Amino acid sequence: MNLDLTNKNAVVCGSTDGIGKACAIELANLGATITLVARNEEKLKKTLNELSASAGQQHRYLQVDFQQPDYLKSVLQEYVSQQNEIHILVNNTGGPPAGPAHEASLDAFRKGFEMHVIGNQILVQALLPKMQNTGYGRIINIISTSVKEPITGLGVSNTIRGAVGNWAKTLSKELGQYGITVNNILPGSTETGRIRDLIKNRATNQGKTPEEIEQNMKEQIPVGRFAEPAEIGYAVAFLASPAAAYITGVNLTVDGGKMGCA
């Protein structure tokens, strides 16, 4: 099975923490050259030094904020003009704030759509010509299991994540002819700062302790624990590899078996 990503260039978004960082690490371990994308330059520099360069890679980073789409577009245009080949894009952005859909402001929906759907579209349109030229492309979107089943208390996120899922499925049908696959990873509860914030929020709303909320969440997962970010990264690395050339348009749930359980 060919998992070798030597001489492949990958752009990984939200890559200084959690799942995004884990994806960058695993892709670099397989030989890919990584371009990190995030807001915090200090974290970008730190993460850069944590990536494997065993295949002679020279990793780099782009400091951008997805809440500034025009700036994101200009940075990407300059970046792409300097690259001969780009093969892999991992779309990953922090989720919208928690709360029920009927209480969310219109601005919350606008910001969520802009950060996820618009941001992803800007990235794809900027990088796609390079993928088409090489005949090898992997677009992998980190979304959520809410694409299949909305999560209570995440009204805006459920809505936006669903939009990204359908956007990606549409792209998979359009881009397969160019040797470009488009797939979604749907992580379940994963040990990140995001899950800690959600646990704290639920504890406050339900009048329980964070420990009680966490235990209840784990009891609903057949494997009995949260995922480690690296376990999501492994799935992304496989989909990015030559071995996954015939897999496209799928929503791959990585949630310890929770989906579909009573």
Disulfide bonds with the S-S distance in Angstrom:
none
